[in-house]
Amino acid sequence: MTEDKNYTSTEHRKGSVKEALGKLTGDPRIEAEGRRQKREARAAEAPGTKPAGSDRR
């Protein structure tokens, strides 16, 4: 459980950096990608949900 939590927290941080970088450089694609990554990380942290891509091996 701790490993999953750390992974999603890391993914959320990476998304935040991408979003900020997109805003800073004026690149809407990178900004949107960061928002998407943060949203997926939050969904993975929610109880009763499955992280995106967790069915892959």
Buried (B, 14 or more C-beta within 10 A) or exposed (E): EEEEEEBBEEBBEBBBEBBEBBEEEEEEEBBEBBBBBBEBBBEBBEEEEEBBEEEEE
